[in-house]
Amino acid sequence: MQETKIERQFIGNVGMFLVAAKLSSMNMIALPTSRNTKGYDIVVLNPQTDKGKGIQVKSSDKREFPVVGTRLRGYEEKINEKIVCDYVFVDVSSLDSPRFFTVPKNELKEVLKDVVGDYIHKTRHRKPLEELMASEKTHNWVVDLNRIMKFEEKWQIILNAPGYKARAE
């Protein structure tokens, strides 16, 4: 059976609803937010503890996920400011077998700082580094799937967060 190609405009919604369905199948309450909620795509509630947390979902069919845009100058501050919750990255290149990567916010901040560091130190630039750092140009930083492979199917990052675990019966 031939798989349907997801149109670009729907990839984000497909990933968000796949994550909500996956969390619901784990007996969590997963509530997609309105699309203009800053920082969170889904609020996850543990019905056993009455605790909730927000998560951000990024979906792609190309093995790379645009995450955040910043200027080079002050990029570490901006990354710390913009990454406010855990992320679930959804590889929807095959709808029959989507892949989920749950990355804690602190780990994602480090991955992004590595991405920017690689750009600064390993990429050949036409302009001197000082000129690049002074530029007002915003760069959209992308996380490649290879950088987050160790987080595949690590739902316990969400489910076992401190204060979020189910109470012992």
Secondary structure by P-SEA (a helix, b strand, c coil): cbbbbbccccaaaaaaaaaaaaaaaacccccccccccccccbbbbcccccccbbbbbbbbcccccccccccccaaaaaaaacccbbbbbbbcccccbbbbbbbcaaaaaaaaaaaaaaaaccccccccaaaaaaccccccccccccccccccccccccccccccccccc
